[in-house]
Amino acid sequence: MSHQESFINYLKYERRYSQLTAVAYKKDLDQFEEFFVKTVGDFYVEGINDKIVREWIIDLMDSGLTARTVNKKISALKSFYKYLLRLEVISENNLVNVVVPKVRKKLPLFVEEKNLNHLLDDGFFGQDFEALRDKLIVSLLYGSGIRLAELMHLKDADIYQSEFLIKVLGKRNKERIVPYPRTLNLLIEQYKTERTQLFGYPVQSLLLTSSGDPVYEKLIYRVVNKYLSLVTTIDQKSPHVLRHSFATHLLNRGADLNAVKEMLGHSNLSATQIYTHISLDKIQKVYKQAHPRS
């Protein structure tokens, strides 16, 4: 087994990274190895140093990748390098002088409250199976702030309708419980009734395609893009925008930052604090409109 294969297994089975994350790490490491072979010759881990990594960064930036994407690739390489140090495959850290490109802080996009209320309350969805499922997809993403992967893996048993709670399996296989809007129970029951008529019971997943298979990533993206396009002109219309909207609207209405952190499943508060910038923008706007000396 190669060092890279051993590292990917370590991520999956010891660090409990998701399959998607492990695949992304492998792809980045494969890309670095290709660059190493093209630039230096046969790949060997002892040959990894700050010079070759800096050259790779320049090559990646010249290819048009954003600083954020390049930093993710360098992060994957540094994690691999630390793993090699831990196993004593290499004896010293040759990447200490690697400086990654600066990332411009980008505020998360979100949809206005009134627009999402208009979408969910004013008859944009029909009453057949697919329409009910699509409305449930949008409602759960916005109503609970869960991630795309978390939504895809929901089962009926994960919905505690009497308590208005959802159990989700988040990053690194961490379970958490999040609330959802009480009004969703009627939609859930309507959807389940249609689903049972079509596919019977039991089923593999809460959300199914029209063929009875579990929903998949592209389907959810397509659904979200279709319906957000009806009520907003923002460039990005993705499941993550609904997660951003969930967090932003909670904080704008005075929700505790730590509580929002727990609902989002963030491992540290700094990941949640980006949403406070949006809230501060709103506070400043209100201040300017209301304070007599502003």
TASUL-V595624 format. One record per residue. N is the residue number from 1. RES is the residue in one small letter. PHI is phi in radians with two decimals (999 if undefined). D_FIRST is the distance of its C-alpha to the first C-alpha in Angstrom with 2 decimals. Layout:
# TASUL-V595624
((N/RES/PHI/D_FIRST) (N/RES/PHI/D_FIRST))
This chain:
# TASUL-V595624
((1/m/999/0.00) (2/s/-1.26/3.82) (3/h/-1.08/6.67) (4/q/-1.15/8.19) (5/e/-1.08/6.20) (6/s/-1.08/6.53) (7/f/-1.15/10.01) (8/i/-1.13/10.95) (9/n/-1.12/10.38) (10/y/-1.07/12.42) (11/l/-1.10/15.02) (12/k/-1.31/15.42) (13/y/-1.78/15.54) (14/e/-1.80/16.85) (15/r/-1.45/18.78) (16/r/1.10/19.78) (17/y/-1.23/19.72) (18/s/-1.22/20.88) (19/q/-1.03/18.93) (20/l/-1.08/21.04) (21/t/-1.18/20.25) (22/a/-1.09/16.47) (23/v/-1.11/16.92) (24/a/-1.11/19.29) (25/y/-1.08/16.97) (26/k/-1.08/14.29) (27/k/-1.08/17.26) (28/d/-1.14/18.59) (29/l/-1.21/15.50) (30/d/-1.08/15.22) (31/q/-1.14/18.93) (32/f/-1.14/18.74) (33/e/-1.06/16.25) (34/e/-1.05/18.76) (35/f/-1.12/21.58) (36/f/-1.04/20.05) (37/v/-1.09/19.66) (38/k/-1.14/23.18) (39/t/-1.60/24.69) (40/v/-1.86/23.12) (41/g/2.30/21.18) (42/d/-0.94/17.63) (43/f/-1.34/15.35) (44/y/-2.60/14.36) (45/v/-1.11/14.19) (46/e/-1.14/17.06) (47/g/-1.50/19.19) (48/i/-1.26/19.34) (49/n/-2.57/22.94) (50/d/-1.11/25.88) (51/k/-1.13/27.40) (52/i/-1.18/24.66) (53/v/-1.23/24.33) (54/r/-1.09/28.13) (55/e/-1.12/28.16) (56/w/-1.16/25.68) (57/i/-1.03/28.00) (58/i/-1.07/30.96) (59/d/-1.09/29.34) (60/l/-1.15/28.49) (61/m/-1.14/32.03) (62/d/-1.13/33.60) (63/s/-1.38/31.92) (64/g/1.75/33.95) (65/l/-1.26/31.51) (66/t/-1.31/33.13) (67/a/-1.05/32.60) (68/r/-1.09/31.29) (69/t/-1.15/28.53) (70/v/-1.08/27.61) (71/n/-1.08/27.53) (72/k/-1.11/25.09) (73/k/-1.19/22.66) (74/i/-1.17/23.24) (75/s/-1.07/22.83) (76/a/-1.09/19.33) (77/l/-1.14/18.48) (78/k/-1.14/20.24) (79/s/-1.12/18.42) (80/f/-1.10/15.04) (81/y/-1.14/16.87) (82/k/-1.11/18.28) (83/y/-1.11/14.97) (84/l/-1.13/13.98) (85/l/-1.11/17.49) (86/r/-1.09/17.19) (87/l/-1.45/14.26) (88/e/1.11/16.41) (89/v/-1.22/13.94) (90/i/-2.12/17.12) (91/s/-1.84/20.59) (92/e/-2.51/22.82) (93/n/-1.49/23.16) (94/n/-1.64/24.02) (95/l/-1.94/24.53) (96/v/-1.14/27.58) (97/n/-1.69/29.97) (98/v/-1.31/28.44) (99/v/-1.91/31.19) (100/v/-1.52/30.44) (101/p/-1.09/33.18) (102/k/-1.29/35.81) (103/v/-1.78/35.83) (104/r/-1.23/39.28) (105/k/-1.15/39.79) (106/k/-1.96/40.35) (107/l/-1.21/42.34) (108/p/-1.16/41.02) (109/l/-1.30/43.07) (110/f/-2.60/44.95) (111/v/-1.75/47.63) (112/e/-1.07/51.05) (113/e/-0.93/52.07) (114/k/-1.08/55.06) (115/n/-1.22/53.02) (116/l/-1.23/50.55) (117/n/-1.09/53.48) (118/h/-1.05/55.21) (119/l/-1.09/52.20) (120/l/-1.48/51.75) (121/d/-1.91/55.47) (122/d/-2.02/57.36) (123/g/1.35/56.50) (124/f/-1.34/53.66) (125/f/-1.88/51.82) (126/g/-1.54/53.19) (127/q/-2.09/53.29) (128/d/-1.42/51.18) (129/f/-1.00/47.68) (130/e/-1.13/45.76) (131/a/-1.15/48.18) (132/l/-1.14/47.91) (133/r/-1.11/44.11) (134/d/-1.10/44.12) (135/k/-1.15/46.56) (136/l/-1.17/44.47) (137/i/-1.03/41.37) (138/v/-1.12/43.39) (139/s/-1.15/45.22) (140/l/-1.23/42.16) (141/l/-1.10/40.35) (142/y/-1.40/43.51) (143/g/-1.33/44.89) (144/s/-2.19/41.90) (145/g/1.29/39.78) (146/i/-1.29/36.55) (147/r/-1.38/33.61) (148/l/-0.97/32.87) (149/a/-1.10/29.74) (150/e/-1.16/31.79) (151/l/-1.11/34.59) (152/m/-1.03/32.49) (153/h/-1.68/31.26) (154/l/-1.14/34.73) (155/k/-2.05/36.15) (156/d/-0.95/39.80) (157/a/-1.17/39.25) (158/d/-1.46/38.04) (159/i/-1.77/41.54) (160/y/-1.72/44.08) (161/q/-1.15/47.20) (162/s/-1.23/49.74) (163/e/-1.79/48.20) (164/f/1.04/47.20) (165/l/-2.28/43.62) (166/i/-2.17/40.13) (167/k/-1.72/36.98) (168/v/-2.16/33.95) (169/l/-1.79/30.24) (170/g/-1.61/29.47) (171/k/-1.08/26.62) (172/r/0.99/24.02) (173/n/1.00/25.61) (174/k/-1.58/28.82) (175/e/-1.47/31.87) (176/r/-2.59/35.23) (177/i/-1.97/38.69) (178/v/-2.24/40.64) (179/p/-1.37/44.22) (180/y/-2.41/45.38) (181/p/-1.06/48.91) (182/r/-1.05/51.29) (183/t/-1.13/52.59) (184/l/-1.27/49.27) (185/n/-1.04/49.96) (186/l/-1.11/52.46) (187/l/-1.11/50.03) (188/i/-1.05/47.30) (189/e/-1.16/49.80) (190/q/-1.07/51.02) (191/y/-1.11/47.50) (192/k/-1.08/46.59) (193/t/-1.08/49.86) (194/e/-1.11/49.14) (195/r/-1.11/45.55) (196/t/-1.13/46.80) (197/q/-1.08/49.44) (198/l/-1.48/46.88) (199/f/-2.16/43.91) (200/g/1.30/45.21) (201/y/-2.66/43.50) (202/p/-1.42/40.92) (203/v/-2.20/38.56) (204/q/-1.27/34.85) (205/s/-2.42/35.46) (206/l/-1.10/38.45) (207/l/-1.80/38.38) (208/l/-2.13/38.34) (209/t/-1.36/38.79) (210/s/-1.19/41.91) (211/s/-1.70/39.96) (212/g/1.59/39.03) (213/d/-1.62/35.35) (214/p/-1.05/33.90) (215/v/-1.09/34.61) (216/y/-2.25/31.96) (217/e/-0.98/31.50) (218/k/-1.12/33.55) (219/l/-1.09/36.37) (220/i/-1.14/36.76) (221/y/-1.02/36.77) (222/r/-1.10/39.35) (223/v/-1.09/41.53) (224/v/-1.10/41.56) (225/n/-1.06/42.29) (226/k/-1.02/45.06) (227/y/-1.42/46.93) (228/l/-1.16/46.51) (229/s/-1.07/47.90) (230/l/-1.38/51.11) (231/v/-2.26/51.77) (232/t/-2.58/50.11) (233/t/-1.93/49.71) (234/i/-1.06/46.78) (235/d/-1.12/44.17) (236/q/-1.73/41.19) (237/k/-2.24/41.71) (238/s/-2.15/38.47) (239/p/-0.96/37.56) (240/h/-1.20/36.73) (241/v/-1.12/40.29) (242/l/-1.19/41.59) (243/r/-1.12/39.50) (244/h/-1.05/41.01) (245/s/-1.12/44.41) (246/f/-0.95/44.03) (247/a/-1.17/43.32) (248/t/-1.10/45.94) (249/h/-1.19/48.67) (250/l/-1.06/48.09) (251/l/-1.19/48.37) (252/n/-1.11/51.33) (253/r/-1.68/53.09) (254/g/1.66/52.57) (255/a/-1.15/49.49) (256/d/-1.19/47.97) (257/l/-1.06/44.94) (258/n/-1.14/43.03) (259/a/-1.15/43.78) (260/v/-1.13/42.48) (261/k/-0.97/39.29) (262/e/-1.13/38.75) (263/m/-1.15/39.56) (264/l/-1.34/37.13) (265/g/1.37/34.32) (266/h/-1.30/33.88) (267/s/-1.39/32.15) (268/n/-2.51/34.72) (269/l/-1.20/38.23) (270/s/-1.08/37.63) (271/a/-1.18/35.87) (272/t/-1.52/39.05) (273/q/-1.16/41.52) (274/i/-1.03/41.15) (275/y/-1.26/43.37) (276/t/-1.21/46.11) (277/h/-1.09/46.79) (278/i/-1.16/47.93) (279/s/-1.08/50.02) (280/l/-1.12/51.59) (281/d/-1.03/52.52) (282/k/-1.17/54.38) (283/i/-1.04/56.02) (284/q/-1.11/57.24) (285/k/-1.10/58.64) (286/v/-1.09/60.51) (287/y/-1.05/61.77) (288/k/-1.11/63.12) (289/q/-1.32/64.86) (290/a/-1.85/66.34) (291/h/-1.33/67.07) (292/p/-1.11/70.60) (293/r/-2.00/69.67) (294/s/-1.30/66.31))
